[in-house]
């Protein structure tokens, strides 16, 4: 049985990393985006593993990013990245204010902070 929290954990872990690549995608930094192409792939297949339509749309955007990297197409890279962010609604998700963090809340990220 799959852990039901996997999609949320993947979103929380990889979502901010993908959003940090916006400047690289916009400026045509193929090396940086190409180094992180697996992040897009894991995000798409993990977050949307039970949502076939969204997974298909997201994987299509990842394919566009990959083709743009192969062809060194700056406009294609920007368009593919923008489509990925639009389909996944990452901008909306991570633009929300952070909730209150309680003292006793334990999550996966808290284990590596010591």
N, C-alpha and C positions, 0 to 999 in steps of 0.2 A: 504494500500500500504506500502511496505517495504521502509525503508530509504535506498537510494542507496549507502550511505557512510558506512553502517554497516561493510561490509567485510574489508574495508581499516582501519576503526577504530579498529576492533578486531585485525587485523594484527599488527597495531602500538602499541596496548596496550599489547597484550599477547605474541607476537613474542619474544621480549627481555626477558620476564619471562621464556619462554620455553628454550631459548638459555642459560640462567643462570643455568639450570638444567643439563647441559652437564656433569659437574664433578660428580654430584650425580649419574647420570645414568651410567657413566663409572666406578665409584668406587663401585657400587652396594648398594647405600644408598636407600634402599627400602622405608623407612619411609618418606623421603623428596619427592621422586617421587610420592609415593602413596598419599601424602597430596595434590599434585598438578595435579593429574590425570584428574580432571575436566577441568583444563586449556587446556590440550591437546584436550579433547572432544569438548569444546566450540570453540576452534580455528578451529578444523576440520569442525564442522557443521556450523560455522559462515562464515569463509573465503571462503569456497567452497560450499556454499549453492546452488549456481546456476551452479555448475560444477560437475556433477554426477560422472564422472570417477575419478577425483582427490579426491573427497570426499570419494569415496569407498576405494581408495588406502590409504588415510590418516586414515580413520576409522579402516582399517585393521592393520595399524601400532599401533594405540591406543590399539586395542585388544591384540596385541602381547605384548605391555608394561604391560597391565593389567594381562595377564596370567603369565608373568614373575614375576610380583610382588606377585601374589598368590602362585606361586611355589618357590619363593625365588631363581629364576634363574638369576644370575648376567650376564651371557653371553646373555641370552634372553633379558634382560632389555637393555643392551648396543645395541644389534642388533635392537631391536624395536625402541629405541630412534634414532639411526642412520638412520633407514629407514624413520622415521617420518620427520627428518630434510631434508633428501634427497628428499622425495616426495614434501614437502612444499617449498623447496629451501630457507629455512630461513637463512642459512649461506650466500648465495649469496645476498639476499635482505638486510640484515643488515650489510654486509661488505662494502657496498657502502659508499662513503663519505657523510656526512650530508650536505644538501643544505644550502644556506645562509638563515639565519633567519632574516626576516625584522622586523622592530620595530612595525609595525601595524598588524602583523599576529596574529590572534586570533584562538586558537583551544581549544578543550575540556580540554586538560591538563593545559592550562594557567589559568583556573578558580580556580583551587585548590592551586595555588602558592602564595596566599596572606596570 
